[in-house]
Amino acid sequence: MRKSTRSFSRTAASSVAVAALALVGFQATAQSASAATAAATGKASSIAACTTANTKVTVGKASRPINHLLLKATNTGSKPCYAYSAPFLRAGADAQAPLQWVEDSTPQSVLTLEPGRTAYAGILTYSPDGEGGAQVKDLGVLFTDRSGRPAGSEKSLRLPDGGAFFNSAAAVTYWQDNAADALFW
């Protein structure tokens, strides 16, 4: 008797799982159809990329870990915006390339900034493994769009304490929803 109960339970569980998956598939199809209809009629709601026009960007020194700065972007607009990827950062006026992005900090999804909310990016300024380097007083910040290209105009920020030393190991994290994730990757 126990064997038949167990096999019935497994069969019943399998049937429930199949039914649930079918329902999810039906709902996804319905959502796709309604999204396509909204796009076709011009009623699709879109969220803009975060830029220096709709966010306030600040940079500060992090107490831990050493050799790090914390970049904050706060949505000052009245609508949500997407903080795509990582910011393009120019360390100093004569920088020829943006800082590298820390691939290990890639979030699972795009960060949506509701009005008044803040996104964070950690900046490693130098490492003993890096080469060369110079004292930098300004940091140029550009947001990215959905395809990873620069979005909007560059914002130039003064670095705290009169500047920071940057070398070839300098890098920036992807946008995070909290400062701890931005600094401790």
N, CA, C and O of each residue as an XYZ file, in Angstrom:
740
protein
N       0.811     -1.197      0.000
C       0.000      0.000      0.000
C       0.853      1.259      0.000
O       0.526      2.237     -0.673
N       1.931      1.236      0.744
C       2.797      2.419      0.792
C       3.403      2.729     -0.561
O       3.497      3.892     -0.952
N       3.818      1.686     -1.285
C       4.431      1.908     -2.588
C       3.482      2.623     -3.532
O       3.882      3.561     -4.222
N       2.246      2.195     -3.570
C       1.299      2.827     -4.482
C       1.024      4.282     -4.083
O       0.834      5.146     -4.939
N       1.006      4.535     -2.780
C       0.810      5.906     -2.323
C       1.966      6.792     -2.756
O       1.765      7.916     -3.215
N       3.165      6.276     -2.607
C       4.331      7.063     -3.017
C       4.329      7.310     -4.522
O       4.574      8.428     -4.975
N       4.053      6.263     -5.291
C       4.067      6.464     -6.738
C       2.930      7.394     -7.150
O       3.098      8.202     -8.063
N       1.782      7.294     -6.494
C       0.698      8.218     -6.792
C       1.114      9.647     -6.458
O       0.814     10.573     -7.211
N       1.804      9.831     -5.331
C       2.245     11.165     -4.925
C       3.230     11.737     -5.925
O       3.163     12.920     -6.258
N       4.146     10.905     -6.407
C       5.111     11.384     -7.411
C       4.403     11.729     -8.705
O       4.718     12.733     -9.344
N       3.445     10.899     -9.092
C       2.691     11.165    -10.311
C       1.889     12.450    -10.161
O       1.856     13.286    -11.063
N       1.251     12.592     -9.019
C       0.462     13.800     -8.768
C       1.363     15.033     -8.761
O       1.004     16.070     -9.318
N       2.522     14.923     -8.137
C       3.458     16.056     -8.093
C       3.942     16.403     -9.493
O       4.078     17.577     -9.835
N       4.202     15.379    -10.305
C       4.636     15.620    -11.687
C       3.552     16.329    -12.474
O       3.836     17.252    -13.237
N       2.313     15.903    -12.293
C       1.194     16.525    -13.000
C       1.032     17.985    -12.594
O       0.797     18.852    -13.436
N       1.158     18.245    -11.304
C       1.056     19.621    -10.810
C       2.187     20.469    -11.391
O       1.962     21.608    -11.800
N       3.389     19.924    -11.427
C       4.530     20.669    -11.978
C       4.318     20.982    -13.444
O       4.581     22.104    -13.878
N       3.839     19.999    -14.230
C       3.577     20.218    -15.653
C       2.497     21.286    -15.826
O       2.619     22.163    -16.681
N       1.449     21.213    -15.021
C       0.378     22.204    -15.106
C       0.895     23.607    -14.768
O       0.527     24.583    -15.422
N       1.736     23.700    -13.756
C       2.295     24.999    -13.364
C       3.159     25.572    -14.479
O       3.077     26.761    -14.784
N       3.987     24.728    -15.085
C       4.837     25.196    -16.188
C       4.001     25.635    -17.377
O       4.322     26.629    -18.028
N       2.923     24.899    -17.669
C       2.038     25.285    -18.767
C       1.402     26.641    -18.490
O       1.297     27.476    -19.389
N       0.975     26.864    -17.244
C       0.367     28.131    -16.867
C       1.364     29.279    -17.004
O       1.023     30.350    -17.506
N       2.601     29.049    -16.554
C       3.644     30.080    -16.672
C       3.893     30.402    -18.141
O       4.021     31.567    -18.517
N       3.960     29.351    -18.974
C       4.158     29.572    -20.407
C       3.024     30.371    -21.017
O       3.256     31.263    -21.833
N       1.781     30.053    -20.620
C       0.622     30.790    -21.103
C       0.683     32.248    -20.674
O       0.416     33.144    -21.474
N       1.036     32.490    -19.407
C       1.123     33.861    -18.903
C       2.215     34.635    -19.625
O       2.023     35.800    -19.973
N       3.370     33.990    -19.855
C       4.474     34.655    -20.560
C       4.066     35.009    -21.976
O       4.407     36.084    -22.468
N       3.330     34.106    -22.648
C       2.860     34.379    -23.998
C       1.893     35.554    -23.992
O       1.960     36.425    -24.860
N       0.999     35.577    -23.017
C       0.044     36.675    -22.912
C       0.755     37.996    -22.644
O       0.396     39.023    -23.219
N       1.770     37.973    -21.766
C       2.516     39.198    -21.478
C       3.272     39.669    -22.713
O       3.304     40.866    -22.999
N       3.884     38.734    -23.454
C       4.606     39.094    -24.676
C       3.653     39.702    -25.692
O       3.987     40.684    -26.354
N       2.458     39.114    -25.816
C       1.473     39.613    -26.761
C       1.024     41.018    -26.376
O       0.902     41.890    -27.236
N       0.776     41.244    -25.068
C       0.340     42.581    -24.650
C       1.462     43.596    -24.789
O       1.202     44.763    -25.082
N       2.711     43.171    -24.582
C       3.846     44.078    -24.779
C       3.996     44.435    -26.246
O       4.272     45.587    -26.582
N       3.815     43.447    -27.130
C       3.909     43.699    -28.567
C       2.791     44.636    -29.009
O       3.017     45.522    -29.833
N       1.583     44.451    -28.468
C       0.462     45.327    -28.789
C       0.744     46.746    -28.320
O       0.482     47.704    -29.047
N       1.273     46.886    -27.115
C       1.594     48.221    -26.580
C       2.667     48.887    -27.426
O       2.588     50.086    -27.693
N       3.664     48.127    -27.850
C       4.733     48.696    -28.683
C       4.176     49.122    -30.034
O       4.548     50.171    -30.560
N       3.280     48.306    -30.601
C       2.713     48.611    -31.907
C       1.824     49.851    -31.859
O       1.759     50.606    -32.829
N       1.152     50.060    -30.753
C       0.262     51.216    -30.644
C       0.978     52.458    -30.103
O       0.378     53.527    -29.988
N       2.255     52.310    -29.774
C       3.010     53.454    -29.282
C       2.782     53.737    -27.814
O       3.151     54.806    -27.328
N       2.177     52.792    -27.091
C       1.866     53.007    -25.683
C       2.829     52.295    -24.748
O       2.560     52.183    -23.552
N       3.950     51.812    -25.276
C       4.920     51.103    -24.430
C       5.557     52.091    -23.477
O       6.006     53.161    -23.886
N       5.595     51.731    -22.205
C       6.245     52.620    -21.247
C       7.727     52.282    -21.227
O       8.110     51.116    -21.140
N       8.544     53.303    -21.306
C       9.984     53.052    -21.320
C      10.640     53.815    -20.179
O      10.208     54.898    -19.785
N      11.680     53.216    -19.678
C      12.454     53.857    -18.626
C      13.762     54.313    -19.256
O      14.443     53.533    -19.921
N      14.103     55.556    -19.048
C      15.317     56.127    -19.633
C      16.554     55.660    -18.882
O      16.473     55.219    -17.735
N      17.681     55.762    -19.534
C      18.960     55.478    -18.886
C      19.293     56.611    -17.924
O      18.953     57.768    -18.171
N      19.952     56.273    -16.842
C      20.447     57.307    -15.934
C      21.565     58.063    -16.648
O      22.412     57.457    -17.305
N      21.564     59.366    -16.519
C      22.604     60.224    -17.078
C      22.920     61.308    -16.052
O      22.288     61.382    -14.998
N      23.894     62.138    -16.367
C      24.212     63.237    -15.458
C      23.108     64.294    -15.449
O      23.095     65.165    -14.580
N      22.176     64.225    -16.415
C      21.058     65.168    -16.444
C      19.965     64.798    -15.440
O      19.263     65.680    -14.946
N      19.809     63.489    -15.128
C      18.733     63.094    -14.215
C      19.251     62.474    -12.910
O      18.468     61.930    -12.132
N      20.547     62.553    -12.674
C      21.117     62.047    -11.416
C      22.166     63.014    -10.886
O      22.811     63.736    -11.646
N      22.319     63.013     -9.587
C      23.391     63.773     -8.941
C      24.508     62.781     -8.638
O      24.279     61.751     -8.004
N      25.715     63.099     -9.096
C      26.847     62.197     -8.924
C      27.848     62.829     -7.957
O      28.225     63.991     -8.109
N      28.276     62.042     -6.956
C      29.279     62.500     -5.997
C      30.323     61.403     -5.811
O      30.061     60.227     -6.063
N      31.499     61.807     -5.370
C      32.558     60.838     -5.081
C      33.132     61.157     -3.709
O      33.314     62.321     -3.352
N      33.410     60.114     -2.953
C      33.978     60.289     -1.618
C      35.001     59.205     -1.331
O      35.061     58.182     -2.013
N      35.792     59.450     -0.321
C      36.806     58.484      0.083
C      36.158     57.395      0.927
O      35.333     57.681      1.796
N      36.532     56.153      0.670
C      36.022     55.038      1.468
C      36.988     54.790      2.619
O      38.205     54.804      2.432
N      36.445     54.565      3.803
C      37.315     54.297      4.945
C      37.956     52.912      4.834
O      39.091     52.712      5.267
N      37.230     51.967      4.257
C      37.740     50.624      4.014
C      37.153     50.127      2.728
O      36.003     50.471      2.455
N      37.798     49.381      1.940
C      39.216     49.044      1.998
C      40.080     50.234      1.554
O      39.583     51.204      0.982
N      41.366     50.134      1.831
C      42.263     51.227      1.468
C      42.334     51.338     -0.051
O      42.027     50.385     -0.766
N      42.731     52.482     -0.525
C      42.903     52.775     -1.951
C      41.582     52.708     -2.721
O      41.579     52.397     -3.912
N      40.475     52.993     -2.063
C      39.171     52.956     -2.709
C      38.428     54.279     -2.540
O      38.563     54.974     -1.533
N      37.646     54.597     -3.556
C      36.707     55.714     -3.516
C      35.309     55.139     -3.741
O      35.166     54.042     -4.282
N      34.291     55.870     -3.330
C      32.912     55.439     -3.528
C      32.182     56.476     -4.374
O      32.078     57.644     -3.997
N      31.685     56.035     -5.510
C      30.919     56.889     -6.405
C      29.440     56.656     -6.132
O      28.989     55.511     -6.078
N      28.678     57.746     -5.958
C      27.243     57.650     -5.695
C      26.491     58.389     -6.796
O      26.880     59.480     -7.211
N      25.401     57.770     -7.261
C      24.527     58.394     -8.256
C      23.106     58.357     -7.710
O      22.533     57.281     -7.539
N      22.537     59.522     -7.436
C      21.191     59.610     -6.875
C      20.240     60.168     -7.922
O      20.487     61.230     -8.494
N      19.151     59.447     -8.169
C      18.161     59.881     -9.155
C      17.452     61.136     -8.639
O      16.745     61.090     -7.632
N      17.648     62.252     -9.336
C      17.013     63.512     -8.953
C      15.799     63.823     -9.817
O      15.144     64.848     -9.629
N      15.497     62.931    -10.773
C      14.357     63.139    -11.658
C      13.054     62.709    -11.008
O      13.032     62.266     -9.860
N      11.976     62.847    -11.754
C      10.657     62.456    -11.255
C      10.247     61.068    -11.737
O       9.192     60.564    -11.352
N      11.078     60.446    -12.580
C      10.793     59.114    -13.110
C      11.969     58.188    -12.825
O      13.089     58.656    -12.620
N      11.727     56.883    -12.810
C      12.835     55.935    -12.617
C      13.808     55.985    -13.797
O      13.440     56.392    -14.900
N      15.043     55.572    -13.555
C      16.024     55.457    -14.629
C      16.836     54.180    -14.409
O      16.938     53.675    -13.291
N      17.407     53.674    -15.493
C      18.242     52.474    -15.419
C      19.709     52.862    -15.294
O      20.211     53.668    -16.077
N      20.395     52.288    -14.305
C      21.850     52.459    -14.169
C      22.481     51.244    -14.844
O      22.696     50.213    -14.207
N      22.773     51.371    -16.128
C      23.318     50.265    -16.904
C      24.795     50.052    -16.609
O      25.535     51.011    -16.388
N      25.216     48.809    -16.605
C      26.626     48.398    -16.531
C      27.394     49.115    -15.440
O      27.021     49.088    -14.267
N      28.478     49.759    -15.853
C      29.353     50.506    -14.953
C      29.600     51.872    -15.582
O      29.439     52.030    -16.792
N      29.981     52.847    -14.792
C      30.255     54.157    -15.383
C      31.595     54.159    -16.117
O      32.516     53.423    -15.763
N      31.682     54.993    -17.133
C      32.982     55.277    -17.749
C      33.631     56.351    -16.878
O      33.040     57.407    -16.651
N      34.840     56.090    -16.391
C      35.534     57.052    -15.545
C      36.846     57.468    -16.194
O      37.618     56.635    -16.668
N      37.079     58.772    -16.203
C      38.325     59.346    -16.707
C      39.071     59.920    -15.517
O      38.637     60.901    -14.913
N      40.191     59.306    -15.186
C      40.987     59.745    -14.034
C      41.994     60.797    -14.500
O      43.061     60.464    -15.014
N      41.643     62.063    -14.315
C      42.524     63.165    -14.717
C      42.193     63.664    -16.108
O      41.655     62.929    -16.937
N      42.523     64.927    -16.356
C      42.192     65.569    -17.628
C      42.928     64.956    -18.806
O      42.426     64.998    -19.930
N      44.103     64.390    -18.579
C      44.880     63.847    -19.690
C      44.755     62.324    -19.839
O      45.552     61.707    -20.546
N      43.770     61.724    -19.185
C      43.564     60.272    -19.295
C      43.193     59.920    -20.734
O      42.372     60.591    -21.360
N      43.807     58.862    -21.244
C      43.562     58.468    -22.630
C      42.571     57.319    -22.755
O      42.122     57.016    -23.860
N      42.226     56.680    -21.656
C      41.266     55.581    -21.678
C      40.507     55.555    -20.352
O      41.030     55.985    -19.324
N      39.280     55.054    -20.379
C      38.522     54.957    -19.119
C      39.076     53.844    -18.238
O      39.775     52.950    -18.716
N      38.757     53.906    -16.948
C      39.152     52.837    -16.038
C      38.488     51.529    -16.466
O      37.384     51.525    -17.012
N      39.179     50.427    -16.209
C      38.603     49.119    -16.534
C      37.450     48.804    -15.593
O      37.402     49.296    -14.465
N      36.517     47.973    -16.068
C      35.383     47.537    -15.267
C      35.726     46.232    -14.579
O      36.382     45.373    -15.168
N      35.294     46.072    -13.349
C      35.511     44.848    -12.583
C      34.415     43.860    -12.973
O      33.285     43.960    -12.494
N      34.745     42.918    -13.831
C      33.753     41.960    -14.326
C      33.159     41.104    -13.210
O      32.010     40.676    -13.317
N      33.912     40.847    -12.146
C      33.398     40.041    -11.029
C      32.281     40.743    -10.262
O      31.638     40.129     -9.411
N      32.046     42.011    -10.549
C      31.006     42.755     -9.835
C      29.721     42.899    -10.649
O      28.830     43.656    -10.266
N      29.619     42.185    -11.760
C      28.439     42.284    -12.611
C      27.196     41.832    -11.845
O      27.155     40.706    -11.348
N      26.178     42.702    -11.743
C      24.957     42.307    -11.023
C      24.116     41.352    -11.869
O      24.379     41.169    -13.058
N      23.114     40.752    -11.253
C      22.262     39.812    -11.969
C      21.281     40.505    -12.916
O      20.793     39.891    -13.865
N      21.000     41.759    -12.663
C      20.095     42.495    -13.539
C      20.450     43.975    -13.519
O      21.247     44.434    -12.700
N      19.843     44.700    -14.433
C      20.062     46.145    -14.506
C      19.466     46.796    -13.268
O      18.380     46.426    -12.823
N      20.170     47.750    -12.724
C      19.715     48.437    -11.521
C      18.740     49.557    -11.906
O      19.083     50.452    -12.678
N      17.540     49.497    -11.364
C      16.527     50.533    -11.595
C      16.568     51.504    -10.424
O      16.406     51.116     -9.267
N      16.786     52.766    -10.744
C      16.811     53.800     -9.701
C      15.494     54.558     -9.693
O      15.202     55.326    -10.610
N      14.710     54.339     -8.663
C      13.491     55.111     -8.469
C      13.900     56.529     -8.047
O      15.012     56.713     -7.552
N      13.042     57.526     -8.226
C      13.392     58.888     -7.790
C      13.838     58.905     -6.329
O      13.180     58.329     -5.463
N      14.950     59.564     -6.071
C      15.498     59.682     -4.729
C      16.407     58.532     -4.317
O      17.080     58.630     -3.291
N      16.445     57.447     -5.083
C      17.274     56.284     -4.745
C      18.698     56.479     -5.284
O      18.928     57.265     -6.203
N      19.655     55.734     -4.683
C      21.074     55.886     -5.009
C      21.678     54.567     -5.476
O      21.363     53.501     -4.947
N      22.549     54.660     -6.473
C      23.361     53.528     -6.933
C      24.801     53.821     -6.541
O      25.191     54.981     -6.402
N      25.592     52.763     -6.363
C      26.973     52.905     -5.897
C      27.929     52.156     -6.814
O      27.602     51.097     -7.350
N      29.122     52.729     -6.984
C      30.194     52.047     -7.715
C      31.479     52.243     -6.916
O      31.802     53.361     -6.514
N      32.202     51.166     -6.689
C      33.471     51.231     -5.978
C      34.610     51.464     -6.954
O      34.626     50.907     -8.052
N      35.553     52.281     -6.550
C      36.701     52.604     -7.407
C      37.978     52.206     -6.688
O      38.289     52.740     -5.623
N      38.714     51.277     -7.264
C      40.057     50.938     -6.788
C      40.995     51.913     -7.482
O      41.059     51.929     -8.711
N      41.725     52.725     -6.725
C      42.567     53.744     -7.350
C      43.942     53.212     -7.740
O      44.483     53.588     -8.780
N      44.503     52.346     -6.916
C      45.793     51.757     -7.274
C      46.023     50.471     -6.504
O      45.363     50.177     -5.507
N      46.993     49.715     -7.015
C      47.407     48.473     -6.380
C      48.911     48.341     -6.567
O      49.449     48.838     -7.557
N      49.604     47.684     -5.642
C      51.039     47.469     -5.821
C      51.356     46.693     -7.104
O      52.465     46.780     -7.632
N      50.382     45.940     -7.595
C      50.588     45.193     -8.848
C      50.549     46.090    -10.075
O      51.008     45.692    -11.146
N      50.007     47.293     -9.935
C      49.876     48.201    -11.072
C      51.198     48.850    -11.437
O      52.177     48.799    -10.693
N      51.186     49.462    -12.611
C      52.389     50.144    -13.112
C      52.137     51.636    -13.227
O      50.999     52.087    -13.354
N      53.241     52.402    -13.178
C      53.161     53.838    -13.360
C      52.252     54.495    -12.345
O      52.140     54.055    -11.201
N      51.610     55.552    -12.789
C      50.645     56.223    -11.935
C      50.920     57.691    -11.782
O      52.007     58.179    -12.091
N      49.911     58.390    -11.297
C      50.017     59.830    -11.088
C      48.953     60.273    -10.095
O      47.942     59.599     -9.894
N      49.203     61.411     -9.484
C      48.226     62.038     -8.588
C      47.173     62.714     -9.461
O      47.513     63.477    -10.366
N      45.929     62.446     -9.201
C      44.825     62.955    -10.003
C      43.908     63.786     -9.110
O      43.625     63.400     -7.976
N      43.443     64.932     -9.622
C      42.577     65.807     -8.840
C      41.111     65.738     -9.263
O      40.219     66.028     -8.466
N      40.863     65.354    -10.516
C      39.497     65.333    -11.044
C      39.147     63.961    -11.596
O      40.012     63.195    -12.022
N      37.845     63.674    -11.574
C      37.332     62.420    -12.103
C      36.186     62.740    -13.051
O      35.204     63.368    -12.653
N      36.307     62.308    -14.305
C      35.234     62.483    -15.280
C      34.319     61.271    -15.223
O      34.789     60.133    -15.225
N      33.002     61.513    -15.173
C      32.022     60.424    -15.048
C      31.034     60.489    -16.206
O      30.459     61.539    -16.493
N      30.849     59.352    -16.865
C      29.846     59.193    -17.916
C      29.031     57.935    -17.627
O      29.596     56.895    -17.287
N      27.733     58.022    -17.757
C      26.884     56.840    -17.624
C      26.894     56.074    -18.948
O      27.370     56.574    -19.967
N      26.362     54.855    -18.909
C      26.274     54.058    -20.122
C      24.808     53.820    -20.477
O      23.925     53.857    -19.621
N      24.580     53.575    -21.759
C      23.232     53.232    -22.186
C      23.074     51.718    -22.234
O      23.971     50.979    -21.826
N      21.957     51.271    -22.723
C      21.639     49.843    -22.745
C      22.669     49.018    -23.515
O      22.924     47.864    -23.170
N      23.254     49.601    -24.547
C      24.214     48.859    -25.373
C      25.659     49.042    -24.912
O      26.579     48.561    -25.574
N      25.873     49.733    -23.782
C      27.220     49.893    -23.237
C      27.993     51.087    -23.786
O      29.197     51.208    -23.559
N      27.314     51.957    -24.496
C      27.958     53.171    -25.016
C      27.721     54.325    -24.052
O      26.797     54.272    -23.240
N      28.547     55.371    -24.131
C      28.335     56.535    -23.253
C      26.959     57.156    -23.465
O      26.478     57.260    -24.593
N      26.328     57.571    -22.355
C      25.007     58.199    -22.414
C      25.081     59.559    -21.726
O      25.568     59.670    -20.600
N      24.602     60.575    -22.401
C      24.591     61.913    -21.816
C      25.949     62.578    -21.877
O      26.820     62.187    -22.653
N      26.110     63.587    -21.046
C      27.368     64.337    -21.035
C      28.207     63.968    -19.807
O      27.701     63.435    -18.819
N      29.488     64.266    -19.904
C      30.407     63.937    -18.804
C      30.257     64.942    -17.664
O      30.066     66.138    -17.883
N      30.349     64.429    -16.470
C      30.347     65.263    -15.256
C      31.746     65.184    -14.664
O      32.267     64.086    -14.465
N      32.353     66.308    -14.383
C      33.675     66.338    -13.772
C      33.527     66.578    -12.271
O      32.885     67.536    -11.840
N      34.133     65.689    -11.489
C      34.061     65.786    -10.033
C      35.442     66.017     -9.446
O      36.424     65.446     -9.922
N      35.525     66.843     -8.422
C      36.761     67.028     -7.661
C      36.912     65.868     -6.703
O      35.967     65.514     -5.998
N      38.086     65.278     -6.670
C      38.333     64.166     -5.755
C      38.581     64.693     -4.340
O      39.115     65.790     -4.174
N      38.198     63.922     -3.321
C      38.384     64.369     -1.932
C      39.860     64.460     -1.564
O      40.708     63.824     -2.190
N      40.149     65.244     -0.557
C      41.510     65.421     -0.025
C      42.500     65.921     -1.066
O      43.687     65.603     -0.993
N      42.029     66.694     -2.028
C      42.920     67.269     -3.031
C      43.350     66.304     -4.117
O      44.149     66.676     -4.976
N      42.850     65.080     -4.112
C      43.173     64.137     -5.175
C      43.539     62.763     -4.653
O      43.582     62.528     -3.446
N      43.803     61.859     -5.585
C      44.152     60.476     -5.245
C      45.154     59.963     -6.271
O      45.204     60.447     -7.402
N      45.947     58.985     -5.869
C      46.930     58.376     -6.757
C      46.252     57.245     -7.540
O      45.623     56.369     -6.947
N      46.379     57.266     -8.861
C      45.841     56.229     -9.735
C      46.993     55.595    -10.501
O      47.894     56.292    -10.968
N      46.963     54.254    -10.630
C      47.922     53.591    -11.498
C      47.186     52.654    -12.453
O      45.957     52.688    -12.520
N      47.913     51.825    -13.186
C      47.302     50.984    -14.222
C      46.348     49.933    -13.669
O      45.582     49.356    -14.440
N      46.361     49.665    -12.387
C      45.457     48.681    -11.787
C      44.102     49.296    -11.424
O      43.208     48.580    -10.972
N      43.934     50.600    -11.612
C      42.682     51.267    -11.247
C      41.504     50.637    -11.985
O      41.605     50.294    -13.163
N      40.385     50.490    -11.273
C      39.196     49.848    -11.843
C      37.952     50.350    -11.125
O      38.031     50.914    -10.034
N      36.805     50.136    -11.754
C      35.515     50.535    -11.178
C      34.551     49.361    -11.282
O      34.577     48.610    -12.257
N      33.695     49.207    -10.261
C      32.691     48.147    -10.269
C      31.488     48.562    -11.096
O      31.326     49.727    -11.456
N      30.660     47.589    -11.384
C      29.353     47.861    -11.970
C      28.511     48.552    -10.900
O      28.825     48.483     -9.712
N      27.440     49.218    -11.330
C      26.539     49.869    -10.382
C      25.922     48.826     -9.463
O      25.494     47.763     -9.913
N      25.880     49.135     -8.182
C      25.316     48.249     -7.157
C      24.230     49.006     -6.395
O      24.185     50.236     -6.422
N      23.356     48.263     -5.714
C      22.290     48.923     -4.961
C      22.678     49.256     -3.527
O      21.884     49.837     -2.788
N      23.923     48.882     -3.120
C      24.388     49.268     -1.778
C      25.906     49.452     -1.787
O      26.610     48.878     -2.617
N      26.386     50.251     -0.864
C      27.804     50.599     -0.820
C      28.690     49.401     -0.505
O      29.798     49.303     -1.031
N      28.224     48.489      0.343
C      29.039     47.323      0.704
C      29.360     46.474     -0.516
O      30.503     46.051     -0.690
N      28.364     46.218     -1.367
C      28.616     45.421     -2.573
C      29.539     46.147     -3.538
O      30.303     45.512     -4.265
N      29.475     47.470     -3.551
C      30.339     48.244     -4.432
C      31.783     48.249     -3.968
O      32.692     48.331     -4.794
N      32.012     48.164     -2.679
C      33.376     48.268     -2.155
C      34.039     46.918     -1.866
O      35.262     46.808     -1.944
N      33.276     45.925     -1.546
C      33.864     44.637     -1.145
C      33.535     43.555     -2.168
O      32.700     42.689     -1.909
N      34.165     43.599     -3.293
C      33.962     42.615     -4.357
C      35.137     41.748     -4.376
O      35.213     40.828     -5.190
